[in-house]
Amino acid sequence: MTKPPRQIRLNLNLQTAGRHDAAWKTLPDAAGLVTDVDYYVRVARLAEKGKLDGIFFADSLGSLSENSVRRPWRGLDPTVLLSAIAQHTSAIGLVSTVPAIHGSPFVTARQIASLDHVSKGRAAWNIITSQNPPTLDALGKTEALDSETRYRKAGEFVEIVTGLWDSLPQEAIVNDPTRDLYIDESQTRPVEYEGEFYSTNAVLPLTGGHRGRPVLFQAGASARSREFGATWADALFTGQRTKQLAQRFSADVKGLAAQHGRDPEKLLVLPGLWVIVGDTEQAAHARKAELDAQLDADYLLEQLAERLGIAASRLVLDEELPYDELSAPLEDTLVARHREQIIAEARGRLTVRQLLYNNLTGGHRVLIGTPEQIADDIADWVDDGASDGFNINIDRQPDGLESFIDGPVAVLQNRGRFRADYEFETLRENLGVA
Ligand SMILES: Cc1cc2nc3c(=O)[nH]c(=O)nc-3n(C[C@H](O)[C@H](O)[C@H](O)COP(=O)(O)O)c2cc1C
């Protein structure tokens, strides 16, 4: 018997006005957008109409960044916002980004478990380990940790959070009015933890989730990050700009998961993908060109140079990248990976000018085309072991999201590659990582 084709996983990576840096400029008034809960609820309901797996909110814990002064960016605490969205949706997953090296594991355990309860099993925690200057400044920290120390610290954080989620098992809630006994403490599993960075002695005063633990996502780029993700995560959010690099990444992390005794099928790889949909290829390109025309090309050139780790003066607009100057080793793993991905995508194909409009600031692959072309590409990556699906970025919401749902999603549904309806109550079950 032949195996049915793999089901594709699709999240919406919900950004303020959308992934395109100029999207907000085309709105009548974006002044209140960052804090407009009604807008986010509207977009979330639309994503649920398309039966997407989850809504994913990236987040930056920190002071104003370059991004947030140049356009409406992040603002609302994602866990609070998702709790509001939970009340207006019934099936879609809710993925909140919270750091694992700042703050308190106890507070995070309670927050995410609370989101899981108020959403009846739809919460996920996206674990991040960033320590960029706006974060360090805001938190009054002067020094960044080296990679090894950072992941040791994050490992302690996650161990405590997951331990706390298991600390009050359902069976410990004996609920016995005749004995004035609600919780039988002998059945709890207190977390007594004395680590290098964190310590706690606690039982979480609520069960760790509506039906089992919330889902764990993780976002990182380095080899150390892959090891960490393969240990802890159910799904990895990653930037992969070519199929070949994505295949390598997937094989690597799934291999690591197997080494840890895990089922590699239960570690999902979900690269970011920015889609621009049109009825014809020409219409899709025209839509993008219209938005691109409102971008600041000088700024983008600086961004490209930064991502490549060279001076902007070394880049010539209508020529290819100076590849011979791009081979020196780089210390910063994120820049090194950006450089590797940009080179793999651009060599022999794109000039510097073309690269500028290729989602530099978001880092994710751009796919422009008709519903069929986009559906084909998505299925092709999944069939060829490059990913299990995608974290979808939309150029501008809500109209770009409508086109994605009515277009590529509908095509994939018709082909039996994407759900026609939610099958289960919890995100963990719907994602196939139960
Ligand atoms: C696809 C992707 C998404 C990320 N999303 C966020 C985010 O929303 N907020 C954040 O502060 N850091 C984010 N990060 C940063 C990572 O958590 C991490 O700090 C960074 O990749 C550096 O760690 P590494 O060198 O181990 O990869 C993201 C990284 C990747 C690769």
PDBQT file of the ligand as one rigid body, heavy atoms in Angstrom, charges set to zero:
ROOT
HETATM    1  C1  LIG A 501      13.799  32.104  12.387  1.00  0.00    +0.000 C 
HETATM    2  C2  LIG A 501      14.223  32.806  13.638  1.00  0.00    +0.000 A 
HETATM    3  C3  LIG A 501      13.282  33.526  14.357  1.00  0.00    +0.000 A 
HETATM    4  C4  LIG A 501      13.646  34.227  15.511  1.00  0.00    +0.000 A 
HETATM    5  N1  LIG A 501      12.697  34.941  16.180  1.00  0.00    +0.000 NA
HETATM    6  C5  LIG A 501      13.070  35.716  17.218  1.00  0.00    +0.000 A 
HETATM    7  C6  LIG A 501      12.120  36.559  17.869  1.00  0.00    +0.000 A 
HETATM    8  O1  LIG A 501      10.943  36.603  17.545  1.00  0.00    +0.000 OA
HETATM    9  N2  LIG A 501      12.556  37.348  18.871  1.00  0.00    +0.000 N 
HETATM   10  C7  LIG A 501      13.851  37.343  19.284  1.00  0.00    +0.000 A 
HETATM   11  O2  LIG A 501      14.176  38.099  20.195  1.00  0.00    +0.000 OA
HETATM   12  N3  LIG A 501      14.763  36.519  18.722  1.00  0.00    +0.000 NA
HETATM   13  C8  LIG A 501      14.420  35.728  17.697  1.00  0.00    +0.000 A 
HETATM   14  N4  LIG A 501      15.347  34.911  17.101  1.00  0.00    +0.000 N 
HETATM   15  C9  LIG A 501      16.745  34.888  17.629  1.00  0.00    +0.000 C 
HETATM   16  C10 LIG A 501      17.113  33.584  18.303  1.00  0.00    +0.000 C 
HETATM   17  O3  LIG A 501      16.308  33.281  19.415  1.00  0.00    +0.000 OA
HETATM   18  C11 LIG A 501      18.590  33.610  18.750  1.00  0.00    +0.000 C 
HETATM   19  O4  LIG A 501      18.781  34.570  19.740  1.00  0.00    +0.000 OA
HETATM   20  C12 LIG A 501      19.520  33.936  17.610  1.00  0.00    +0.000 C 
HETATM   21  O5  LIG A 501      19.276  33.085  16.514  1.00  0.00    +0.000 OA
HETATM   22  C13 LIG A 501      20.993  33.792  18.032  1.00  0.00    +0.000 C 
HETATM   23  O6  LIG A 501      21.232  32.531  18.577  1.00  0.00    +0.000 OA
HETATM   24  P1  LIG A 501      22.021  31.394  17.776  1.00  0.00    +0.000 P 
HETATM   25  O7  LIG A 501      23.347  32.021  17.385  1.00  0.00    +0.000 OA
HETATM   26  O8  LIG A 501      22.201  30.300  18.734  1.00  0.00    +0.000 OA
HETATM   27  O9  LIG A 501      21.206  31.035  16.634  1.00  0.00    +0.000 OA
HETATM   28  C14 LIG A 501      15.000  34.191  15.966  1.00  0.00    +0.000 A 
HETATM   29  C15 LIG A 501      15.942  33.442  15.249  1.00  0.00    +0.000 A 
HETATM   30  C16 LIG A 501      15.571  32.741  14.108  1.00  0.00    +0.000 A 
HETATM   31  C17 LIG A 501      16.617  31.968  13.360  1.00  0.00    +0.000 C 
ENDROOT
TORSDOF 0
